[in-house]
Structure formats: C-alpha cells, structure tokens
Amino acid sequence: MLSSAADLPEFLRAEILATLAGASWRRYPEPPADLRARIAAHYGVAAANVLPTRGCREAVELAFAWAVRAGAPHGVTAVALPRPSWFGFVDIAERAGIAWSAYDVAATPDVDRIPVLCTPNSPTGHVVDDADLARLCANDAIPTVVDCTYDDLADRPVLPGVRRLLTGRGVFCVSLAKSTGLAGARLGVLLAAADVVAEIEELADPFALDAFQVAALATLFSDAGRRAWQDMIGRVRTARAQCVDHVRALLPCGIVGPAVGNVVYGRFGDCRGTHLADIVEATGATVFPQERVLRFSVGGTAVAALAALRQHGPRGECG
C-alpha cells in the first residue's frame, strides 16, 4: 500500500506522544482553540475556510454529500469522475447513492455534472490548467470538488495560492498523509469559502477527530512541525528525482511518466537484458503487466537500491 515516503522526525513523534499522554482520555477530545487559525495560516486563508477531517477520504465524502445538495436546485446531482484516477471516488459515490459518470482525466468535464478534479492526478500526473481550475471554482451555482492529495509534493502546487480559488463553490480536499510521515494518523483538511465550510460542517460528525489525531495536527502545525514538514518535502522531491534518473538509465526502452507525489511510474516496452525484474525486487514495485507499467514509492531505501543496481552492469538492449 502506498504511504508516506519518510518518517516523521523523532522529536515530533515524541511531542505528539507527550501531548497524548497529557490529554484526558475520558472526555471527547477538544482541539486547541487556535488550531484552525494555525492551519489557515499555513495555507494563507482564514480560519473560517478550514475544516479538519479524518483523512482526505472523509473530506471527499463530505464534499460529495454537500455538492449534491448544493447542486440540486440547479438540477445537477451527478458527479463527473476522472479516469484513470483514485478508485475511491467511485466507491464514495456509490456508497452514498450518488449518480456518477467518467470523463477522460486530460479533458475538462462538462458543466451538466459536478466536476471532481484530482490535481496532480495519480497515476497520470496530469495537472489541471490554472485557468480551468479558477473558472470551475468561481461558479456560484455548480460546486467543484478538488482532490489535492499529492499537491504538497507537486512541482507547481495549487494550495499555496488557494485563497484566490475560494470565491465560489470550490471545495479542496487535502491529504496530510503523503508528505508528512503521518499516513497512519489519517489526517485531512477541507478548504472552501466560509459559508461552504459552515454548511459542510453541519453534515460532519461533531467529534470526528480522536485524541491522537488532535495531538498530531497540533504538532504538525506548530512552528517546529511546519519547518520539519518543509524539510521532509524537500528530501522526498530529491529522492524522487534520483529514482527517476536511475529508472531511466536502467530501463532505456521505457518511459518514466510524470512523477506524482512520492510515487514513480514507469512504462516499459519489450525490453531484453534490462534490469526490470531487479528493479521490482529492489523497490518492491507493483507491476501492471497488461498496461506494462511499474509503480513504487520513493525513499532512501529505493534510492540506494537503484543506485547499486545501476552500478551493477551496462544498460540492456531494447526490443
């Protein structure tokens, strides 16, 4: 299963555990009064634009439920899902009884459905055009749901400038799993206009976050936590670039697709004498034989294994 590319620094892990140890476990957890303001400051928005969630999935679930209600007066209650993309979109829609249809991820969805965007998209790496994103999010009638799971690690992230996109009915669903070393904590954030957040919060569990999640969020959005987080992002980007360089050398007959988050995708041809099997063994890559694609998460172990493999012998010949 895909996860964070690096572990949270030990001093932050210790701080989370210390906060958890000092919490009252017999009461429902109460987040620090300034937690939303601290999260908001990170994204350059107001506290009223922020709703912490149990992972990005809950943010998407809430966004879907609200979007269908908001779109109903305009006769729009179906969602348009990108293909290929995250399998969870279909699961969430069907569990909620929401009608859906698919559109090619490289295209712009029709306006007769609620657009669901994933940027950058996994597994294609497609990034939604800035102008298209702004136009869809500015719509005052039809909501737009944007999954930003891999945005932290994108080459041109959307979230640092998200404030300008919160003028209409756009809802941004943020994962705090891929870049933080906290995938096991299941943390997410929903960002939207203040009135939209207020409406969505009415649909949410009033005590959605447990004590561990509250402690993890408070630590991550502290000054020290944010500094460590940015350092982790830089290290993941460096490791990703190194992995891409090694795979290109080891699979000269293949094509390394756009890097997405902490994941590298490679499409291989009919290669003879290359290190395909060795790459899979060294990185724990998943292989999709029909599509001729391999996928693996980056990290220090993958970089070292690929570097050693690259030194093992000359490039193979391609068929």
Sequence and secondary structure as in RCSB ss.txt:
>XXXX:A:sequence
MLSSAADLPEFLRAEILATLAGASWRRYPEPPADLRARIAAHYGVAAANVLPTRGCREAVELAFAWAVRAGAPHG
VTAVALPRPSWFGFVDIAERAGIAWSAYDVAATPDVDRIPVLCTPNSPTGHVVDDADLARLCANDAIPTVVDCTY
DDLADRPVLPGVRRLLTGRGVFCVSLAKSTGLAGARLGVLLAAADVVAEIEELADPFALDAFQVAALATLFSDAG
RRAWQDMIGRVRTARAQCVDHVRALLPCGIVGPAVGNVVYGRFGDCRGTHLADIVEATGATVFPQERVLRFSVGG
TAVAALAALRQHGPRGECG
>XXXX:A:secstr
    SS   HHHHHHHHHHHHTS TTS     TTHHHHHHHHHTS GGGEEEESHHHHHHHHHHHHHHHHHGGGT
   EEEEESS THHHHHHHHTT  EEEEETTS   TTSEEEEESS TTT     HHHHHHHHT SSS EEEE TT
GGGSSS SGGGGGGG SSSEEEEEESSTTTS GGG  EEEEE HHHHHHHHTTS TT S HHHHHHHHHHTSHHH
HHHHHHHHHHHHHHHHHHHHHHHHH TTSEE   BTTEEEEE  SEESSSHHHHHHHHT EEETTTTEEEEE SH
HHHHHHHHHHTTS   EE 
